[in-house]
Amino acid sequence: MRGRWIANAVALVVALLTAFPLYWMALSALKPAGEIQSLDVRPWTAHPTLENFVRVLTGEGFARYLLNSALVALAVVVLSALIAFLAAVAVTRFNFRFRTTVLIMFLIAQMVPVEALTIPLFFVVRDLQLLNTLGALVLVQLAFSLPFAIWMMRGFVAAVPEALEEAAMIDGAGRATVLWRILFPLVAPGLVATSVFSFITAWNDFIFARTFIISAKDNQTLPSALLVFFKPDENDWGGIMAASTLMTIPVLIFFVVVQRRLVSGLGGAVKS
C-alpha cells in the first residue's frame, strides 16, 4: 500500500511538471501586455483579457494557416495509416528475400536526424517542382512517419492469428475481403496509436514548413506563421502565447477523441 502511494505521488508530480508549461502558456495568453513583461511574476492574472486571442484570430491569414496545417496533418494521418497497414501485412504475412533487411532499414530511417536530411530533401523537392506547395510537406512528413508506423503496425498484424484469415478464406472470402473486413478491424487500435504520433509530428512541423514554403505565403502552416509575432524591436509575447494556445487545442481535441483506442493500441504494441 505504501509503495502504491509513493508511485501515485511521483506520477502526480510528473503530471504537474508536464502540464505546467501548458498552463503558463494559456495564462500568459490571457494576460495584458504590461503584465506579461512585469518582473512581478505570479501564477495567476488579476486582469484576464481575450485581447491577444482576438488579435490572433482577426489577423491576416490565420484561418488560412490553420486550414493548411489541418490539411497536411490529416493527409499524413490517412496516407500513413493506409500504407503502414498494407506494408505491415506484407512484411508479416508474406515470406520474401531480404525481409529482415527491410525491417532493419525501417529502424535505421528513424535514427537519422531530421536536420541532417533537410538540405538533401530540399534539393529533392526542388527537382520534383514541389517547392511552395503543401504536397511537399505531405510527402516529406509521410516519409518520416511511415518507418515508425510500419514497425509498430507489424506487431499488431503479427498478433492476429492467421487461422482467422484461413477460416474466412475457407468460407469463400477473397484476399481483399479478408484484408479489409477481418484483419483491418482487428488492428484498428494500432492504426489509431500510430495516427496520433503522425498527426502530432505533422501538425507541429516547423523545419520543413519553413524550408520548403519559401515565397508562397498562402501555403504557410501555423508553426511557421508564428514568426509574424517575433519582431525586430519587440516580440509580441501575448500574440505568441495566444497563437500557441490555439495551435495546441486541435491536438488536445484529437487526443481526447482517440484516447481510448490509443491506450488499447499501445497495450497491444507492448504485448506483441
CORNORSUL-V618553 format. One record per residue. N is the residue number from 1. PHI is phi in radians with two decimals (NA if undefined). PSI is psi in whole degrees, -180 to 180 (999 if undefined). BURIAL is + if it has 16 or more other C-alpha atoms within 10 Angstrom, else -. Layout:
# CORNORSUL-V618553
{{N & PHI & PSI & BURIAL} {N & PHI & PSI & BURIAL}}
This chain:
# CORNORSUL-V618553
{{1 & NA & -42 & -} {2 & -1.11 & -42 & -} {3 & -1.09 & -33 & -} {4 & -1.18 & -41 & -} {5 & -1.09 & -41 & -} {6 & -1.11 & -43 & -} {7 & -1.09 & -41 & -} {8 & -1.15 & -38 & -} {9 & -1.14 & -43 & -} {10 & -1.09 & -43 & -} {11 & -1.10 & -39 & -} {12 & -1.13 & -43 & -} {13 & -1.10 & -43 & -} {14 & -1.09 & -42 & -} {15 & -1.10 & -42 & -} {16 & -1.14 & -42 & -} {17 & -1.12 & -35 & -} {18 & -1.25 & -39 & -} {19 & -1.42 & -19 & -} {20 & -1.04 & -45 & -} {21 & -1.03 & -38 & -} {22 & -1.13 & -42 & -} {23 & -1.08 & -44 & -} {24 & -1.18 & -35 & -} {25 & -1.12 & -49 & +} {26 & -1.14 & -38 & +} {27 & -1.12 & -44 & +} {28 & -1.12 & -33 & +} {29 & -1.17 & -24 & +} {30 & -1.63 & -4 & +} {31 & -1.56 & 146 & +} {32 & -1.21 & 163 & +} {33 & -0.99 & -44 & +} {34 & -1.12 & -34 & -} {35 & -1.32 & -32 & +} {36 & -1.11 & -41 & +} {37 & -1.59 & 5 & -} {38 & -1.25 & 146 & -} {39 & -1.37 & -13 & -} {40 & -1.51 & 87 & -} {41 & -1.37 & 126 & -} {42 & -2.33 & 143 & -} {43 & -1.42 & 29 & -} {44 & -2.73 & 174 & -} {45 & -2.31 & 135 & -} {46 & -1.47 & -18 & -} {47 & -2.31 & 71 & -} {48 & -1.12 & 143 & -} {49 & -2.53 & 151 & -} {50 & -1.77 & 13 & -} {51 & -1.04 & -41 & +} {52 & -1.12 & -42 & +} {53 & -1.16 & -40 & +} {54 & -1.10 & -42 & -} {55 & -1.11 & -38 & -} {56 & -1.24 & -47 & +} {57 & -1.19 & -31 & +} {58 & -1.59 & -1 & -} {59 & -1.20 & 156 & -} {60 & -1.18 & 123 & -} {61 & 1.55 & -3 & +} {62 & -1.09 & -45 & +} {63 & -1.08 & -38 & -} {64 & -1.17 & -43 & +} {65 & -1.13 & -39 & +} {66 & -1.09 & -43 & +} {67 & -1.12 & -41 & +} {68 & -1.08 & -45 & +} {69 & -1.10 & -41 & +} {70 & -1.14 & -42 & +} {71 & -1.11 & -45 & +} {72 & -1.13 & -48 & +} {73 & -1.11 & -45 & +} {74 & -1.18 & -38 & +} {75 & -1.11 & -42 & +} {76 & -1.13 & -41 & +} {77 & -1.09 & -49 & +} {78 & -1.14 & -48 & +} {79 & -1.19 & -41 & +} {80 & -1.16 & -39 & +} {81 & -1.13 & -44 & +} {82 & -1.15 & -50 & -} {83 & -1.18 & -41 & -} {84 & -1.10 & -40 & +} {85 & -1.09 & -49 & +} {86 & -1.14 & -41 & +} {87 & -1.18 & -38 & +} {88 & -1.12 & -40 & +} {89 & -1.10 & -41 & +} {90 & -1.12 & -46 & -} {91 & -1.39 & -12 & +} {92 & -1.76 & -41 & +} {93 & -1.68 & -16 & -} {94 & -2.06 & 141 & -} {95 & -1.71 & 125 & -} {96 & -2.61 & 163 & -} {97 & -1.16 & 145 & -} {98 & 1.13 & 24 & -} {99 & -1.11 & -43 & -} {100 & -1.11 & -37 & -} {101 & -1.09 & -41 & -} {102 & -1.08 & -43 & -} {103 & -1.12 & -39 & +} {104 & -1.14 & -37 & -} {105 & -1.10 & -33 & -} {106 & -1.06 & -42 & +} {107 & -1.19 & -41 & -} {108 & -1.09 & -38 & -} {109 & -1.07 & -30 & -} {110 & -1.34 & -19 & -} {111 & -1.49 & -18 & -} {112 & -1.35 & 126 & -} {113 & -1.09 & 143 & -} {114 & -1.07 & -40 & -} {115 & -1.08 & -32 & -} {116 & -1.26 & -20 & -} {117 & -1.80 & -5 & -} {118 & -1.10 & -48 & +} {119 & -1.18 & -48 & -} {120 & -1.01 & -39 & -} {121 & -1.16 & -32 & +} {122 & -1.06 & -44 & +} {123 & -1.18 & -36 & -} {124 & -1.13 & -47 & -} {125 & -1.12 & -38 & +} {126 & -1.11 & -44 & -} {127 & -1.14 & -29 & -} {128 & -1.44 & -1 & -} {129 & 1.01 & 44 & -} {130 & -1.99 & 7 & +} {131 & -1.07 & 146 & +} {132 & 1.15 & 24 & +} {133 & -2.17 & 152 & +} {134 & -1.21 & -24 & +} {135 & -1.05 & -34 & -} {136 & -1.12 & -43 & +} {137 & -1.15 & -41 & +} {138 & -1.09 & -45 & +} {139 & -1.10 & -46 & +} {140 & -1.21 & -45 & +} {141 & -1.11 & -34 & +} {142 & -1.14 & -40 & +} {143 & -1.12 & -34 & -} {144 & -1.45 & -25 & +} {145 & -1.45 & -31 & +} {146 & -1.11 & -45 & +} {147 & -0.97 & -47 & +} {148 & -1.15 & -42 & +} {149 & -1.12 & -42 & +} {150 & -1.16 & -44 & +} {151 & -1.09 & -40 & +} {152 & -1.25 & -42 & +} {153 & -1.17 & -27 & +} {154 & -1.02 & -40 & +} {155 & -1.14 & -38 & +} {156 & -1.21 & -43 & +} {157 & -1.14 & -41 & +} {158 & -1.14 & -27 & +} {159 & -1.32 & -16 & +} {160 & -1.47 & 123 & -} {161 & -1.07 & 135 & -} {162 & -1.16 & -20 & -} {163 & -1.07 & -31 & -} {164 & -1.12 & -43 & -} {165 & -1.19 & -41 & +} {166 & -1.12 & -39 & -} {167 & -1.13 & -40 & -} {168 & -1.15 & -39 & +} {169 & -1.23 & -33 & -} {170 & -1.13 & -34 & -} {171 & -1.35 & -1 & -} {172 & 1.89 & 2 & -} {173 & -1.31 & 140 & +} {174 & -1.45 & 174 & -} {175 & -1.05 & -42 & -} {176 & -1.14 & -40 & -} {177 & -1.12 & -44 & -} {178 & -1.08 & -40 & +} {179 & -1.15 & -48 & +} {180 & -1.65 & -25 & -} {181 & -1.83 & -16 & -} {182 & -1.94 & -58 & +} {183 & -1.32 & -44 & +} {184 & -1.00 & -48 & +} {185 & -1.10 & -31 & -} {186 & -1.27 & -29 & -} {187 & -1.79 & 12 & +} {188 & -1.00 & -41 & +} {189 & -1.01 & -36 & +} {190 & -1.17 & -37 & +} {191 & -1.12 & -39 & +} {192 & -1.14 & -43 & +} {193 & -1.06 & -46 & +} {194 & -1.21 & -32 & +} {195 & -1.16 & -35 & +} {196 & -1.09 & -47 & +} {197 & -1.16 & -39 & -} {198 & -1.13 & -42 & +} {199 & -1.12 & -47 & +} {200 & -1.10 & -42 & +} {201 & -1.10 & -46 & +} {202 & -1.23 & -38 & +} {203 & -1.19 & -38 & +} {204 & -1.60 & 3 & +} {205 & -1.10 & 131 & +} {206 & -2.10 & -42 & +} {207 & -1.06 & -53 & -} {208 & -1.19 & -39 & +} {209 & -1.10 & -38 & +} {210 & -1.32 & -29 & -} {211 & -1.47 & -41 & +} {212 & -1.63 & -24 & +} {213 & -1.74 & 95 & +} {214 & -1.66 & -55 & -} {215 & -2.06 & -14 & -} {216 & -1.47 & 92 & -} {217 & -1.11 & -34 & -} {218 & -1.21 & -15 & -} {219 & -1.77 & 10 & +} {220 & -1.22 & 155 & +} {221 & -1.88 & 172 & +} {222 & -1.02 & -46 & +} {223 & -1.00 & -44 & +} {224 & -1.30 & -27 & +} {225 & -1.23 & -19 & +} {226 & -1.10 & -21 & +} {227 & -1.12 & -17 & -} {228 & -1.14 & -22 & -} {229 & -1.53 & -8 & +} {230 & -1.63 & 108 & -} {231 & -1.96 & 152 & -} {232 & -1.04 & -40 & -} {233 & -1.47 & -44 & -} {234 & -2.77 & 128 & -} {235 & -1.28 & 142 & -} {236 & -1.54 & 84 & -} {237 & -1.18 & -32 & +} {238 & -1.11 & -44 & +} {239 & -1.16 & -39 & +} {240 & -1.07 & -47 & +} {241 & -1.20 & -39 & +} {242 & -1.16 & -45 & +} {243 & -1.14 & -39 & +} {244 & -1.13 & -39 & +} {245 & -1.12 & -45 & +} {246 & -1.12 & -33 & +} {247 & -1.24 & -28 & +} {248 & -1.38 & -28 & +} {249 & -1.02 & -47 & -} {250 & -1.04 & -35 & -} {251 & -1.14 & -43 & +} {252 & -1.12 & -41 & -} {253 & -1.10 & -45 & -} {254 & -1.06 & -41 & -} {255 & -1.18 & -42 & +} {256 & -1.10 & -39 & -} {257 & -1.13 & -38 & -} {258 & -1.91 & 11 & -} {259 & -1.09 & -38 & +} {260 & -1.13 & -47 & -} {261 & -1.23 & -27 & +} {262 & -1.15 & -44 & +} {263 & -1.09 & -46 & -} {264 & -1.16 & -32 & +} {265 & -1.19 & -44 & +} {266 & -1.16 & -36 & +} {267 & -1.11 & -39 & -} {268 & -1.17 & -34 & +} {269 & -1.15 & -38 & +} {270 & -1.20 & -41 & -} {271 & -1.11 & -37 & -} {272 & -1.33 & 999 & -}}
